[in-house]
Amino acid sequence: MKDKTLVILAAGMGSRFGGPKQLYPIGPNGEFIMDYSIYSAVKYGFNKVVFVTRDELVDEFKNTIGKRLEGHVDVEYVIQRLSYVPKGYKAPEGREKPWGTAHAIYCAKDYVSEKFAVITADDFYGDICFKQLSDTLDQDAYSIIGYHIGDTLSKNGTVKRGVLVSHNGIVDEIIESVCELDGDKVKCTPLNENKPVMYVEKDNSVSMLMNGFNKDLFKAIDKEFVKAFEENKDKLDTYEFLLPDIISSEIRHGKTVLDIPTSAKWVGLTYKEDAEELKTYIEQLIEEDVYPKNLWN
């Protein structure tokens, strides 16, 4: 079996949730959302997990999910440090906020196999999408698991989404937008003010940060990181280095990125109120034998 690594971005602060939601018990035995992602990933061929997190969370990771995973999959813990930047550069004094999702992946570059995938710790992605993700890693292209935008909206207001513009299964562009339901379509207002408002079908693909890569990505991140330092010298105290920007740059430079549509249901955990809905959904999936009641026993 070829090595396949699952990188889990788990350094978030959970400010709207009221704490580190990546460590919030959601399953019947205290499982986190990550437990379900890892269970499916292992089932479909991943043999290593890399957690990218913060210093103050590492011990809790090791004493909870780390212990549960012993004997099931290889595990590494990586700290997302502000100081981990390209040679010759350094973080500005006073900056405390992490650089962003692309930087989190950059911190893991010495711990992944040639083929690796990236997800977030606090998104529930479903099961079958991990088979789709594993299968796409056998190709040279990058991949994005595309969820139907209509299934990722909130009843409580607008959401930010990476809207995929694709043709014949190939991503032409990722447009970061503020999205909301408008009649029978979804209104997407690009964060880039130079782009027009779009109205897309509910089944249009969006990226929920479930991606497949090879190590070419790290060369692109390193190059774009240096460029960002040079072009944003006056904004380095707040600048965010985001994965969709790297993927978009790679597309412009000729990299093939696959749009892999999935029927899996995505569930986000933004507020404490979301937790009860997710717990109920997981109970339903256990009853349907998608997951065992005790994942790791």
BAMIKOL-156735 format. One record per residue (C-alpha): residue in one letter; x, y, z. Coordinates in nm, 4 decimals. Example, Ala and Ser with C-alpha at 12.3 -4.5 7.8 and 13.67 -1.06 7.14 Angstrom:
BEGIN
dolo resn: A	px: 1.2300	py: -0.4500	pz: 0.7800
dolo resn: S	px: 1.3670	py: -0.1060	pz: 0.7140
***
This chain:
BEGIN
dolo resn: M	px: 0.0000	py: 0.0000	pz: 0.0000
dolo resn: K	px: 0.1272	py: 0.3450	pz: -0.0900
dolo resn: D	px: 0.1742	py: 0.5805	pz: 0.2027
dolo resn: K	px: -0.1085	py: 0.8288	pz: 0.2398
dolo resn: T	px: -0.1021	py: 1.0963	pz: 0.5070
dolo resn: L	px: -0.4011	py: 1.2852	pz: 0.6471
dolo resn: V	px: -0.3095	py: 1.6345	pz: 0.7691
dolo resn: I	px: -0.5651	py: 1.7737	pz: 1.0144
dolo resn: L	px: -0.5651	py: 2.1489	pz: 1.0740
dolo resn: A	px: -0.6467	py: 2.1774	pz: 1.4442
dolo resn: A	px: -0.4949	py: 2.5022	pz: 1.5681
dolo resn: G	px: -0.8178	py: 2.7082	pz: 1.5635
dolo resn: M	px: -0.9192	py: 2.9229	pz: 1.8580
dolo resn: G	px: -1.2964	py: 2.8585	pz: 1.8407
dolo resn: S	px: -1.3790	py: 3.2153	pz: 1.9453
dolo resn: R	px: -1.7439	py: 3.2012	pz: 1.8324
dolo resn: F	px: -1.7837	py: 2.8535	pz: 1.9779
dolo resn: G	px: -1.6430	py: 2.9573	pz: 2.3137
dolo resn: G	px: -1.3346	py: 2.7332	pz: 2.3178
dolo resn: P	px: -1.1401	py: 2.4744	pz: 2.1173
dolo resn: K	px: -1.4264	py: 2.3067	pz: 1.9292
dolo resn: Q	px: -1.1828	py: 2.0538	pz: 1.7793
dolo resn: L	px: -1.1707	py: 1.8942	pz: 2.1269
dolo resn: Y	px: -1.5427	py: 1.9094	pz: 2.1998
dolo resn: P	px: -1.6972	py: 1.5637	pz: 2.2696
dolo resn: I	px: -1.9535	py: 1.4860	pz: 2.0023
dolo resn: G	px: -1.9799	py: 1.1040	pz: 1.9988
dolo resn: P	px: -2.1392	py: 0.8628	pz: 2.2484
dolo resn: N	px: -1.8007	py: 0.7793	pz: 2.4055
dolo resn: G	px: -1.6582	py: 1.1297	pz: 2.4050
dolo resn: E	px: -1.5293	py: 1.1135	pz: 2.0457
dolo resn: F	px: -1.4398	py: 1.4372	pz: 1.8688
dolo resn: I	px: -1.5366	py: 1.5191	pz: 1.5102
dolo resn: M	px: -1.1780	py: 1.4259	pz: 1.4178
dolo resn: D	px: -1.2323	py: 1.0710	pz: 1.5412
dolo resn: Y	px: -1.4943	py: 1.0136	pz: 1.2738
dolo resn: S	px: -1.2789	py: 1.1667	pz: 1.0005
dolo resn: I	px: -0.9800	py: 0.9538	pz: 1.0994
dolo resn: Y	px: -1.1908	py: 0.6376	pz: 1.1271
dolo resn: S	px: -1.3106	py: 0.6803	pz: 0.7673
dolo resn: A	px: -0.9656	py: 0.7815	pz: 0.6437
dolo resn: V	px: -0.8050	py: 0.4676	pz: 0.7888
dolo resn: K	px: -1.0841	py: 0.2519	pz: 0.6482
dolo resn: Y	px: -1.0102	py: 0.3858	pz: 0.2994
dolo resn: G	px: -0.6323	py: 0.3558	pz: 0.2978
dolo resn: F	px: -0.4685	py: 0.6358	pz: 0.4970
dolo resn: N	px: -0.1938	py: 0.5108	pz: 0.7269
dolo resn: K	px: -0.0688	py: 0.8258	pz: 0.8986
dolo resn: V	px: -0.2264	py: 1.1287	pz: 1.0680
dolo resn: V	px: -0.0516	py: 1.4610	pz: 1.1293
dolo resn: F	px: -0.2198	py: 1.7007	pz: 1.3696
dolo resn: V	px: -0.1256	py: 2.0656	pz: 1.3225
dolo resn: T	px: -0.2151	py: 2.2401	pz: 1.6466
dolo resn: R	px: -0.1055	py: 2.4841	pz: 1.9176
dolo resn: D	px: 0.1429	py: 2.4358	pz: 2.2023
dolo resn: E	px: -0.1229	py: 2.4568	pz: 2.4711
dolo resn: L	px: -0.3376	py: 2.1837	pz: 2.3126
dolo resn: V	px: -0.0753	py: 1.9159	pz: 2.2440
dolo resn: D	px: -0.0988	py: 1.7401	pz: 2.5821
dolo resn: E	px: -0.4782	py: 1.7250	pz: 2.5604
dolo resn: F	px: -0.4524	py: 1.5809	pz: 2.2094
dolo resn: K	px: -0.2115	py: 1.3118	pz: 2.3257
dolo resn: N	px: -0.4176	py: 1.2202	pz: 2.6325
dolo resn: T	px: -0.7493	py: 1.1929	pz: 2.4460
dolo resn: I	px: -0.7626	py: 1.1203	pz: 2.0759
dolo resn: G	px: -0.3928	py: 1.0262	pz: 2.0727
dolo resn: K	px: -0.4526	py: 0.7418	pz: 2.3180
dolo resn: R	px: -0.7596	py: 0.6263	pz: 2.1259
dolo resn: L	px: -0.5591	py: 0.6012	pz: 1.8036
dolo resn: E	px: -0.2758	py: 0.3903	pz: 1.9460
dolo resn: G	px: -0.2416	py: 0.0734	pz: 1.7427
dolo resn: H	px: -0.4725	py: 0.1986	pz: 1.4674
dolo resn: V	px: -0.2661	py: 0.4556	pz: 1.2755
dolo resn: D	px: 0.0694	py: 0.6385	pz: 1.2979
dolo resn: V	px: 0.0382	py: 0.9844	pz: 1.4534
dolo resn: E	px: 0.2546	py: 1.2978	pz: 1.4518
dolo resn: Y	px: 0.1971	py: 1.6293	pz: 1.6303
dolo resn: V	px: 0.3116	py: 1.9522	pz: 1.4675
dolo resn: I	px: 0.3003	py: 2.2978	pz: 1.6260
dolo resn: Q	px: 0.2011	py: 2.5890	pz: 1.4029
dolo resn: R	px: 0.4630	py: 2.8431	pz: 1.5067
dolo resn: L	px: 0.4772	py: 3.1996	pz: 1.3789
dolo resn: S	px: 0.8530	py: 3.1678	pz: 1.3501
dolo resn: Y	px: 0.8283	py: 2.8873	pz: 1.0912
dolo resn: V	px: 0.8736	py: 3.0951	pz: 0.7754
dolo resn: P	px: 1.1041	py: 3.0816	pz: 0.4697
dolo resn: K	px: 1.4755	py: 3.1266	pz: 0.5326
dolo resn: G	px: 1.5768	py: 3.4924	pz: 0.5516
dolo resn: Y	px: 1.2399	py: 3.6149	pz: 0.6827
dolo resn: K	px: 1.0823	py: 3.6481	pz: 1.0259
dolo resn: A	px: 0.7471	py: 3.7263	pz: 1.1801
dolo resn: P	px: 0.6910	py: 4.0902	pz: 1.2800
dolo resn: E	px: 0.7146	py: 4.1769	pz: 1.6484
dolo resn: G	px: 0.3808	py: 4.1786	pz: 1.8234
dolo resn: R	px: 0.2039	py: 3.9405	pz: 1.5871
dolo resn: E	px: 0.0125	py: 3.6680	pz: 1.7752
dolo resn: K	px: -0.2432	py: 3.5363	pz: 1.5254
dolo resn: P	px: -0.1340	py: 3.2355	pz: 1.3139
dolo resn: W	px: -0.0537	py: 3.3041	pz: 0.9482
dolo resn: G	px: -0.3435	py: 3.0972	pz: 0.8121
dolo resn: T	px: -0.4285	py: 2.7610	pz: 0.6560
dolo resn: A	px: -0.1487	py: 2.7547	pz: 0.3974
dolo resn: H	px: 0.1049	py: 2.8230	pz: 0.6714
dolo resn: A	px: -0.0400	py: 2.5447	pz: 0.8882
dolo resn: I	px: 0.0178	py: 2.2960	pz: 0.6050
dolo resn: Y	px: 0.3666	py: 2.4408	pz: 0.5477
dolo resn: C	px: 0.4535	py: 2.3561	pz: 0.9091
dolo resn: A	px: 0.3768	py: 1.9885	pz: 0.8373
dolo resn: K	px: 0.5954	py: 1.9537	pz: 0.5280
dolo resn: D	px: 0.8600	py: 1.7347	pz: 0.6954
dolo resn: Y	px: 0.6025	py: 1.4882	pz: 0.8273
dolo resn: V	px: 0.3929	py: 1.3916	pz: 0.5244
dolo resn: S	px: 0.4237	py: 1.1260	pz: 0.2564
dolo resn: E	px: 0.4416	py: 1.2102	pz: -0.1136
dolo resn: K	px: 0.0632	py: 1.1842	pz: -0.1353
dolo resn: F	px: -0.1327	py: 1.3588	pz: 0.1376
dolo resn: A	px: -0.4725	py: 1.5084	pz: 0.2112
dolo resn: V	px: -0.5809	py: 1.8063	pz: 0.4198
dolo resn: I	px: -0.8964	py: 1.8541	pz: 0.6263
dolo resn: T	px: -0.9982	py: 2.0671	pz: 0.9246
dolo resn: A	px: -1.0566	py: 1.9273	pz: 1.2723
dolo resn: D	px: -1.3927	py: 2.0902	pz: 1.3331
dolo resn: D	px: -1.5799	py: 1.9992	pz: 1.0134
dolo resn: F	px: -1.7810	py: 1.6792	pz: 0.9869
dolo resn: Y	px: -1.7318	py: 1.5597	pz: 0.6287
dolo resn: G	px: -1.9153	py: 1.2267	pz: 0.6218
dolo resn: D	px: -1.7795	py: 0.8844	pz: 0.5326
dolo resn: I	px: -1.7777	py: 0.8084	pz: 0.1598
dolo resn: C	px: -1.5925	py: 1.1297	pz: 0.0743
dolo resn: F	px: -1.2782	py: 0.9820	pz: 0.2352
dolo resn: K	px: -1.2870	py: 0.6982	pz: -0.0174
dolo resn: Q	px: -1.3156	py: 0.9581	pz: -0.2943
dolo resn: L	px: -1.0271	py: 1.1528	pz: -0.1417
dolo resn: S	px: -0.8084	py: 0.8429	pz: -0.1093
dolo resn: D	px: -0.8808	py: 0.7376	pz: -0.4680
dolo resn: T	px: -0.7846	py: 1.0790	pz: -0.6090
dolo resn: L	px: -0.4441	py: 1.0663	pz: -0.4376
dolo resn: D	px: -0.3438	py: 0.7998	pz: -0.6878
dolo resn: Q	px: -0.3425	py: 1.0708	pz: -0.9568
dolo resn: D	px: -0.0849	py: 1.3464	pz: -1.0156
dolo resn: A	px: -0.3391	py: 1.6256	pz: -1.0002
dolo resn: Y	px: -0.4526	py: 1.8088	pz: -0.6878
dolo resn: S	px: -0.8133	py: 1.7504	pz: -0.5889
dolo resn: I	px: -1.0942	py: 1.9263	pz: -0.4083
dolo resn: I	px: -1.3908	py: 1.7340	pz: -0.2689
dolo resn: G	px: -1.6792	py: 1.9496	pz: -0.3859
dolo resn: Y	px: -1.9886	py: 1.9753	pz: -0.1682
dolo resn: H	px: -2.3181	py: 2.1122	pz: -0.3000
dolo resn: I	px: -2.3259	py: 2.4757	pz: -0.1967
dolo resn: G	px: -2.6961	py: 2.4539	pz: -0.1134
dolo resn: D	px: -2.6174	py: 2.1949	pz: 0.1535
dolo resn: T	px: -2.3567	py: 2.4123	pz: 0.3269
dolo resn: L	px: -2.5593	py: 2.7270	pz: 0.3917
dolo resn: S	px: -2.6719	py: 2.8496	pz: 0.7322
dolo resn: K	px: -3.0249	py: 2.9250	pz: 0.8462
dolo resn: N	px: -2.8765	py: 3.2002	pz: 1.0621
dolo resn: G	px: -2.7210	py: 3.4239	pz: 0.7967
dolo resn: T	px: -2.4509	py: 3.4464	pz: 0.5321
dolo resn: V	px: -2.1490	py: 3.2156	pz: 0.5137
dolo resn: K	px: -1.8093	py: 3.2394	pz: 0.3460
dolo resn: R	px: -1.7423	py: 2.9726	pz: 0.0856
dolo resn: G	px: -1.4827	py: 2.8921	pz: -0.1784
dolo resn: V	px: -1.7078	py: 2.8665	pz: -0.4842
dolo resn: L	px: -1.5638	py: 2.6386	pz: -0.7528
dolo resn: V	px: -1.5856	py: 2.7387	pz: -1.1172
dolo resn: S	px: -1.5308	py: 2.4079	pz: -1.2977
dolo resn: H	px: -1.5632	py: 2.2575	pz: -1.6434
dolo resn: N	px: -1.5560	py: 1.8826	pz: -1.7181
dolo resn: G	px: -1.4413	py: 1.8104	pz: -1.3644
dolo resn: I	px: -1.1456	py: 2.0516	pz: -1.3745
dolo resn: V	px: -1.1358	py: 2.3578	pz: -1.1481
dolo resn: D	px: -1.0800	py: 2.6811	pz: -1.3403
dolo resn: E	px: -1.1074	py: 2.9143	pz: -1.0446
dolo resn: I	px: -1.1899	py: 2.9324	pz: -0.6734
dolo resn: I	px: -1.3869	py: 3.2454	pz: -0.5860
dolo resn: E	px: -1.3974	py: 3.3230	pz: -0.2147
dolo resn: S	px: -1.7447	py: 3.4628	pz: -0.1570
dolo resn: V	px: -2.0116	py: 3.5535	pz: 0.0958
dolo resn: C	px: -2.3056	py: 3.3262	pz: 0.0156
dolo resn: E	px: -2.6755	py: 3.3079	pz: 0.0991
dolo resn: L	px: -2.9890	py: 3.1487	pz: -0.0423
dolo resn: D	px: -3.1804	py: 3.3786	pz: -0.2795
dolo resn: G	px: -3.4941	py: 3.2106	pz: -0.4108
dolo resn: D	px: -3.4031	py: 2.8895	pz: -0.5896
dolo resn: K	px: -3.0397	py: 2.9944	pz: -0.6393
dolo resn: V	px: -2.7480	py: 3.0899	pz: -0.4190
dolo resn: K	px: -2.6233	py: 3.4483	pz: -0.4227
dolo resn: C	px: -2.2434	py: 3.4641	pz: -0.3978
dolo resn: T	px: -2.0758	py: 3.8005	pz: -0.3437
dolo resn: P	px: -1.7006	py: 3.7684	pz: -0.4114
dolo resn: L	px: -1.4652	py: 3.9024	pz: -0.1451
dolo resn: N	px: -1.2659	py: 4.0436	pz: -0.4367
dolo resn: E	px: -1.4650	py: 4.3591	pz: -0.5083
dolo resn: N	px: -1.3505	py: 4.3575	pz: -0.8719
dolo resn: K	px: -1.5574	py: 4.0453	pz: -0.9422
dolo resn: P	px: -1.9343	py: 4.0576	pz: -1.0056
dolo resn: V	px: -2.1996	py: 3.8982	pz: -0.7870
dolo resn: M	px: -2.2803	py: 3.5428	pz: -0.8979
dolo resn: Y	px: -2.6033	py: 3.3440	pz: -0.8768
dolo resn: V	px: -2.5244	py: 2.9722	pz: -0.8836
dolo resn: E	px: -2.7298	py: 2.6548	pz: -0.8666
dolo resn: K	px: -2.7662	py: 2.4803	pz: -0.5305
dolo resn: D	px: -2.5614	py: 2.1861	pz: -0.6611
dolo resn: N	px: -2.2646	py: 2.4029	pz: -0.7601
dolo resn: S	px: -1.9478	py: 2.2738	pz: -0.5915
dolo resn: V	px: -1.7802	py: 2.4543	pz: -0.3049
dolo resn: S	px: -1.4584	py: 2.3735	pz: -0.1242
dolo resn: M	px: -1.4954	py: 2.2899	pz: 0.2446
dolo resn: L	px: -1.1187	py: 2.2483	pz: 0.2824
dolo resn: M	px: -1.1022	py: 1.8787	pz: 0.1975
dolo resn: N	px: -0.8166	py: 1.8521	pz: -0.0487
dolo resn: G	px: -0.5719	py: 1.6030	pz: -0.1973
dolo resn: F	px: -0.2131	py: 1.7040	pz: -0.2798
dolo resn: N	px: 0.1384	py: 1.5869	pz: -0.3515
dolo resn: K	px: 0.4590	py: 1.7505	pz: -0.2326
dolo resn: D	px: 0.4584	py: 1.9968	pz: -0.5235
dolo resn: L	px: 0.2338	py: 2.2018	pz: -0.2973
dolo resn: F	px: 0.5184	py: 2.2890	pz: -0.0599
dolo resn: K	px: 0.7243	py: 2.4425	pz: -0.3397
dolo resn: A	px: 0.4265	py: 2.6585	pz: -0.4301
dolo resn: I	px: 0.3681	py: 2.7605	pz: -0.0683
dolo resn: D	px: 0.7338	py: 2.8507	pz: -0.0195
dolo resn: K	px: 0.7343	py: 3.0629	pz: -0.3361
dolo resn: E	px: 0.4085	py: 3.2395	pz: -0.2505
dolo resn: F	px: 0.5171	py: 3.2930	pz: 0.1102
dolo resn: V	px: 0.8300	py: 3.4771	pz: -0.0026
dolo resn: K	px: 0.6203	py: 3.6809	pz: -0.2461
dolo resn: A	px: 0.3744	py: 3.7680	pz: 0.0310
dolo resn: F	px: 0.6556	py: 3.8874	pz: 0.2588
dolo resn: E	px: 0.7916	py: 4.1118	pz: -0.0163
dolo resn: E	px: 0.4569	py: 4.2554	pz: -0.1292
dolo resn: N	px: 0.2855	py: 4.2988	pz: 0.2089
dolo resn: K	px: 0.5594	py: 4.4429	pz: 0.4275
dolo resn: D	px: 0.3235	py: 4.7017	pz: 0.5733
dolo resn: K	px: 0.0515	py: 4.4414	pz: 0.6516
dolo resn: L	px: 0.2509	py: 4.1535	pz: 0.7995
dolo resn: D	px: 0.0996	py: 4.2067	pz: 1.1431
dolo resn: T	px: -0.2426	py: 4.0969	pz: 1.0104
dolo resn: Y	px: -0.1748	py: 3.9218	pz: 0.6766
dolo resn: E	px: -0.3335	py: 3.5769	pz: 0.6330
dolo resn: F	px: -0.1736	py: 3.3158	pz: 0.4118
dolo resn: L	px: -0.4649	py: 3.1038	pz: 0.2900
dolo resn: L	px: -0.4779	py: 2.7702	pz: 0.1089
dolo resn: P	px: -0.7341	py: 2.8759	pz: -0.1583
dolo resn: D	px: -0.4943	py: 3.1518	pz: -0.2667
dolo resn: I	px: -0.2170	py: 2.8948	pz: -0.3170
dolo resn: I	px: -0.4428	py: 2.6602	pz: -0.5132
dolo resn: S	px: -0.5630	py: 2.9485	pz: -0.7315
dolo resn: S	px: -0.2033	py: 3.0470	pz: -0.8033
dolo resn: E	px: -0.1203	py: 2.6865	pz: -0.8940
dolo resn: I	px: -0.4151	py: 2.6768	pz: -1.1358
dolo resn: R	px: -0.2905	py: 2.9948	pz: -1.3040
dolo resn: H	px: 0.0494	py: 2.8281	pz: -1.3453
dolo resn: G	px: -0.1004	py: 2.5257	pz: -1.5173
dolo resn: K	px: -0.1609	py: 2.2823	pz: -1.2316
dolo resn: T	px: -0.4605	py: 2.0527	pz: -1.2808
dolo resn: V	px: -0.7050	py: 2.0596	pz: -0.9890
dolo resn: L	px: -0.9914	py: 1.8101	pz: -0.9945
dolo resn: D	px: -1.3417	py: 1.8951	pz: -0.8750
dolo resn: I	px: -1.4631	py: 1.5700	pz: -0.7140
dolo resn: P	px: -1.8366	py: 1.6059	pz: -0.6423
dolo resn: T	px: -1.9573	py: 1.4172	pz: -0.3370
dolo resn: S	px: -2.2938	py: 1.3108	pz: -0.2049
dolo resn: A	px: -2.1618	py: 1.3206	pz: 0.1532
dolo resn: K	px: -2.3257	py: 1.5554	pz: 0.4010
dolo resn: W	px: -2.1057	py: 1.8238	pz: 0.5516
dolo resn: V	px: -2.1864	py: 1.9638	pz: 0.8966
dolo resn: G	px: -2.0018	py: 2.2570	pz: 1.0492
dolo resn: L	px: -1.9531	py: 2.3334	pz: 1.4159
dolo resn: T	px: -1.9537	py: 2.7106	pz: 1.4564
dolo resn: Y	px: -2.1678	py: 2.7702	pz: 1.7641
dolo resn: K	px: -2.2427	py: 2.5591	pz: 2.0730
dolo resn: E	px: -2.6003	py: 2.5263	pz: 1.9449
dolo resn: D	px: -2.4678	py: 2.3376	pz: 1.6407
dolo resn: A	px: -2.3308	py: 2.0603	pz: 1.8626
dolo resn: E	px: -2.6663	py: 1.9057	pz: 1.9548
dolo resn: E	px: -2.7703	py: 1.8838	pz: 1.5901
dolo resn: L	px: -2.4439	py: 1.7105	pz: 1.5025
dolo resn: K	px: -2.4728	py: 1.4673	pz: 1.7952
dolo resn: T	px: -2.8194	py: 1.3680	pz: 1.6743
dolo resn: Y	px: -2.6916	py: 1.3196	pz: 1.3202
dolo resn: I	px: -2.4053	py: 1.0971	pz: 1.4390
dolo resn: E	px: -2.6505	py: 0.8874	pz: 1.6429
dolo resn: Q	px: -2.8510	py: 0.8402	pz: 1.3237
dolo resn: L	px: -2.5407	py: 0.7293	pz: 1.1316
dolo resn: I	px: -2.4542	py: 0.4818	pz: 1.4069
dolo resn: E	px: -2.8037	py: 0.3339	pz: 1.3827
dolo resn: E	px: -2.7532	py: 0.3043	pz: 1.0057
dolo resn: D	px: -2.4209	py: 0.1186	pz: 1.0650
dolo resn: V	px: -2.2145	py: 0.3866	pz: 0.8909
dolo resn: Y	px: -2.0038	py: 0.4054	pz: 1.2101
dolo resn: P	px: -1.9772	py: 0.1608	pz: 1.5016
dolo resn: K	px: -2.0955	py: 0.2882	pz: 1.8395
dolo resn: N	px: -1.7398	py: 0.2655	pz: 1.9718
dolo resn: L	px: -1.5023	py: 0.3658	pz: 1.6920
dolo resn: W	px: -1.1759	py: 0.2368	pz: 1.8329
dolo resn: N	px: -1.2747	py: -0.0662	pz: 2.0434
***
